[in-house]
């Protein structure tokens, strides 16, 4: 539809653009070579119409591109060929991460850098037994605190603004095992108490009340503890602006703390900021204690029934405490073979947690001149009935704790949350400040 003159002009524009793109972009591998190799290899491995044609066409059916389905024999041969040729390419060509231009000359370290891994052979858990969700948590020895004071149904605001009935945070941070009375520190806890609806009603049919806490532990220099607590009294930890535990799903569970893959993900790009100074004028540096291993059910590993997260000690703790993975869930052993760190929800029902044996931690802290502190925030609120519940006033909690000689010591501030905070991190005048004995 173009005139001959316009066609020449358009061709010149397209040619100039193509030349400009070629000058800015690095050379790329010709994907047609890989496609040709894969097709050739499928037949080389033995696929023929006589052997598999009828099965692949009529027995499998079409179920989209989702992973949880039976695959054609030809598709399985394609997977074999794909991994073979990618290994060959990795051995002979320079690696360049597509979305990290600043690392254009980075070396290829392993298959964890891209999505070449399908399953984790070191982890055989189909799901986790416990964990805290929006529906609450089950009571367990590491989260035994009950909350049943749901108040008068007609006094929602009075219940919300009450501060003297909150579970004691210090009882959630340091717990005793019922079998041997050993002491454990919960360095990554999430607790959610929910008012249950009447037996004949759904949760969303009635007004409901809930109370929750998130407790995140950090390593801190021993001499900085007092400065941290004093600073925490003037800020509000709501908004999750404090350094958070990194979450990784491309690393195998058994690789954590020692392998090249583990070291690769110990960088800020993947959420591991190491020792860092929080925002809002924090005068000290902190180091997150926990690390999260995520296993997704939506991938190619169809042995996973549902996605789950396991909380692990950060690599610095694995080395400093002399830990080694037991091969069972998220259990880590010390040099004497005793359980030293574990996520109890891998095998038992209860709230989300990462537990570290207290005596071992105290030895490490004394040796390295370190301390452990917690940033705590939570909420006490009322939700109206329906899928789009009416907003009610809420009570916001924010506090800090330090591991002392006789357990965790600190405070929680209770602040009304009638309006959204315009400046996250700033702390309004609290209704009350609850301090540990």
NORCORNOR-V551152 format. One line per field, one symbol per residue. phi: phi as a letter, one per 20 degrees, with the letter a starting at -180 (. if undefined). Layout:
# NORCORNOR-V551152
phi->???
This chain:
# NORCORNOR-V551152
phi->.efffffffffffffffffffffeeffcfffffffffffffgfffpfcfffcgfffedeemdcmdfeeafdfgffffffffffffffffffccfebffdcffdgdffferfffceeedcdfecdfeaefcpecfeobefbfebefebceemfgedfffffeededfgffffeeccdfffcmfecdeebdccbecfefggecfgeecfccbbbcccdecfbfgfegffffffffdccffolefgdffcccedfgfefnbegffffeebfgdneemfbdfflmfececcfedbdddddeeeeeeeefbfbcdecfggffgffemecfencldecdefenefcbaefffcbfqfgacddfffffffffffdlcbdccdcbabcbddffnfdfffdfcdddbabccfdfdpecrbcedcfcfcffecgofdffffbcedfg
